[in-house]
Amino acid sequence: MVFFYAEERRWRGIRLITAAYVVGFIQQSTNPVIKFLREKFLSGLLAKTMIAMADYDCGKL
């Protein structure tokens, strides 16, 4: 059981770190195309993605 927990935690951590990096890159970008996409499309999508990541059921520990 410990191995499964560690493996799951490792991949979840990688997904969270990657998502945080992408969100930071998009939020700080001054590129006009990325700014347009951020304001029109990505803000809602990124918010839903981050909420879905935060709503995680770790099961019975």
Summary of the structure (lengths in Angstrom):
residues: 61
radius of gyration: 15.1
end to end distance: 9.2
largest distance: 48.4
contacts: 113
relative contact order: 0.11
helix: 82%
strand: 0%
